[in-house]
Amino acid sequence: SKRHFHNLVEIAICRGGNGEIIIDQTKYSYEAGCVLVIPPNISHAIIVKEDTKNFGEFIYLNPSTVLQQHSISERDRKIYFNSINEALILREKEEIPFLISEIDMIMDQIRVKEYGYRQCIKGLVYALLMEIVKITYYKKNEGQNNISDEISKPKRIIKVMDYIEAHYFEQIKI
């Protein structure tokens, strides 16, 4: 495969097979179940082994547009957009279940195209983007005690926000 880049975030899920991806000058392996998140303007190439049947699905999105559609403040848009600035190769299905579920739901909506599917996709893409922001945030702050005040919250509030995000469609009581 040829080196290329996009002006959008590329999200790829490997459904079958394996191979390598070159990001900038470094090679990484991938296999079925991996999710790749490649920020805009990052040079990359996917190398598929000749004897392997690979199957993947791809989503391309502009975080700024997604965040504008959901009335996110300019300050928070910058924080979220700037947090997606390096490629991620996510392997552990147990660590990224929401991400994989959101990708699966987006792909199902695209395939089925039932009434209202476009609105569903908009909401799911927002949830997908925020899940990537959360993963990026936790990866960057692993093992650090001095997390930026700009986006840090007490652990109890993070748990509440995670619960609300997972159950927003239900009636939530205090």
LOPASE-50565 format. One record per residue (C-alpha): residue number from 1; residue in one letter; chain; x, y, z. Coordinates in steps of 0.02 Angstrom, whole numbers. Example, Ala and Ser with C-alpha at 12.3 -4.5 7.8 and 13.67 -1.06 7.14 Angstrom:
BEGIN
NODE pos code unit   east  north     up
NODE   1    A    A    615   -225    390
NODE   2    S    A    684    -53    357
***
This chain:
BEGIN
NODE pos code unit   east  north     up
NODE   1    S    A      0      0      0
NODE   2    K    A     58    177    -35
NODE   3    R    A     93    305    101
NODE   4    H    A    -46    429    116
NODE   5    F    A   -130    547    238
NODE   6    H    A   -301    624    263
NODE   7    N    A   -362    790    326
NODE   8    L    A   -485    692    434
NODE   9    V    A   -469    572    580
NODE  10    E    A   -464    394    514
NODE  11    I    A   -537    258    624
NODE  12    A    A   -510     81    563
NODE  13    I    A   -563    -83    639
NODE  14    C    A   -481   -242    579
NODE  15    R    A   -617   -374    565
NODE  16    G    A   -504   -512    500
NODE  17    G    A   -326   -549    451
NODE  18    N    A   -168   -461    506
NODE  19    G    A    -27   -355    441
NODE  20    E    A     75   -201    478
NODE  21    I    A     44    -17    475
NODE  22    I    A    181    110    455
NODE  23    I    A    146    272    547
NODE  24    D    A    275    405    509
NODE  25    Q    A    433    297    510
NODE  26    T    A    380    160    633
NODE  27    K    A    302    -10    593
NODE  28    Y    A    166    -83    703
NODE  29    S    A     77   -249    687
NODE  30    Y    A   -112   -263    688
NODE  31    E    A   -231   -409    694
NODE  32    A    A   -418   -444    699
NODE  33    G    A   -501   -342    835
NODE  34    C    A   -375   -198    829
NODE  35    V    A   -439    -21    814
NODE  36    L    A   -326    108    733
NODE  37    V    A   -354    294    762
NODE  38    I    A   -250    403    648
NODE  39    P    A   -258    592    670
NODE  40    P    A   -267    711    522
NODE  41    N    A   -111    738    418
NODE  42    I    A    -14    588    488
NODE  43    S    A     77    492    352
NODE  44    H    A     36    306    356
NODE  45    A    A     29    149    250
NODE  46    I    A    -54    -18    281
NODE  47    I    A     44   -171    229
NODE  48    V    A    -62   -325    200
NODE  49    K    A     27   -493    197
NODE  50    E    A      1   -581     30
NODE  51    D    A    -61   -744    106
NODE  52    T    A   -185   -658    221
NODE  53    K    A   -364   -607    185
NODE  54    N    A   -390   -444    276
NODE  55    F    A   -555   -361    306
NODE  56    G    A   -577   -195    390
NODE  57    E    A   -700    -53    404
NODE  58    F    A   -656    130    404
NODE  59    I    A   -735    289    469
NODE  60    Y    A   -670    462    425
NODE  61    L    A   -726    611    526
NODE  62    N    A   -689    793    556
NODE  63    P    A   -691    816    745
NODE  64    S    A   -719   1003    733
NODE  65    T    A   -878    979    630
NODE  66    V    A   -943    841    744
NODE  67    L    A   -915    948    899
NODE  68    Q    A   -996   1102    820
NODE  69    Q    A  -1153   1000    782
NODE  70    H    A  -1169    958    967
NODE  71    S    A  -1154   1135   1037
NODE  72    I    A   -986   1104   1120
NODE  73    S    A   -903   1266   1178
NODE  74    E    A   -755   1332   1079
NODE  75    R    A   -641   1304   1229
NODE  76    D    A   -693   1121   1247
NODE  77    R    A   -685   1094   1057
NODE  78    K    A   -502   1147   1061
NODE  79    I    A   -464   1033   1208
NODE  80    Y    A   -550    883   1127
NODE  81    F    A   -481    915    953
NODE  82    N    A   -303    942   1015
NODE  83    S    A   -310    782   1119
NODE  84    I    A   -318    678    959
NODE  85    N    A   -143    719    899
NODE  86    E    A    -55    551    892
NODE  87    A    A   -100    383    818
NODE  88    L    A   -174    248    929
NODE  89    I    A   -169     61    903
NODE  90    L    A   -294    -14   1024
NODE  91    R    A   -284   -202   1047
NODE  92    E    A   -371   -257   1205
NODE  93    K    A   -556   -281   1170
NODE  94    E    A   -591   -278   1358
NODE  95    E    A   -514   -104   1371
NODE  96    I    A   -610    -29   1227
NODE  97    P    A   -783   -110   1227
NODE  98    F    A   -879     53   1204
NODE  99    L    A   -769    103   1057
NODE 100    I    A   -798    -62    968
NODE 101    S    A   -985    -58   1007
NODE 102    E    A  -1000    118    938
NODE 103    I    A   -908     70    779
NODE 104    D    A  -1020    -84    760
NODE 105    M    A  -1178     21    784
NODE 106    I    A  -1121    152    658
NODE 107    M    A  -1084     17    529
NODE 108    D    A  -1252    -67    562
NODE 109    Q    A  -1343     99    537
NODE 110    I    A  -1250    126    372
NODE 111    R    A  -1293    -50    311
NODE 112    V    A  -1477    -51    362
NODE 113    K    A  -1522    131    323
NODE 114    E    A  -1689    128    413
NODE 115    Y    A  -1790    284    450
NODE 116    G    A  -1689    408    554
NODE 117    Y    A  -1522    321    526
NODE 118    R    A  -1431    482    483
NODE 119    Q    A  -1477    560    651
NODE 120    C    A  -1426    399    739
NODE 121    I    A  -1258    404    651
NODE 122    K    A  -1229    585    705
NODE 123    G    A  -1257    539    887
NODE 124    L    A  -1152    382    874
NODE 125    V    A  -1009    474    789
NODE 126    Y    A  -1011    601    930
NODE 127    A    A  -1005    459   1059
NODE 128    L    A   -864    376    961
NODE 129    L    A   -764    537    957
NODE 130    M    A   -788    567   1143
NODE 131    E    A   -735    388   1180
NODE 132    I    A   -574    419   1082
NODE 133    V    A   -547    581   1179
NODE 134    K    A   -569    485   1344
NODE 135    I    A   -449    347   1291
NODE 136    T    A   -321    475   1235
NODE 137    Y    A   -341    572   1397
NODE 138    Y    A   -314    418   1505
NODE 139    K    A   -166    359   1400
NODE 140    K    A    -81    529   1413
NODE 141    N    A   -110    542   1600
NODE 142    E    A    -69    363   1651
NODE 143    G    A     41    368   1803
NODE 144    Q    A     38    557   1817
NODE 145    N    A    -20    640   1977
NODE 146    N    A    -23    817   1909
NODE 147    I    A   -162    810   1781
NODE 148    S    A   -206    974   1697
NODE 149    D    A   -336   1072   1797
NODE 150    E    A   -418   1120   1633
NODE 151    I    A   -491    946   1606
NODE 152    S    A   -470    855   1772
NODE 153    K    A   -620    810   1880
NODE 154    P    A   -634    720   2046
NODE 155    K    A   -648    531   2022
NODE 156    R    A   -828    529   2085
NODE 157    I    A   -883    653   1951
NODE 158    I    A   -793    554   1816
NODE 159    K    A   -890    398   1870
NODE 160    V    A  -1054    496   1865
NODE 161    M    A  -1014    567   1693
NODE 162    D    A   -968    393   1629
NODE 163    Y    A  -1133    324   1696
NODE 164    I    A  -1233    464   1616
NODE 165    E    A  -1143    438   1451
NODE 166    A    A  -1181    252   1455
NODE 167    H    A  -1365    276   1509
NODE 168    Y    A  -1414    443   1429
NODE 169    F    A  -1562    362   1342
NODE 170    E    A  -1639    306   1508
NODE 171    Q    A  -1727    410   1640
NODE 172    I    A  -1588    447   1765
NODE 173    K    A  -1629    485   1945
NODE 174    I    A  -1515    563   2074
***
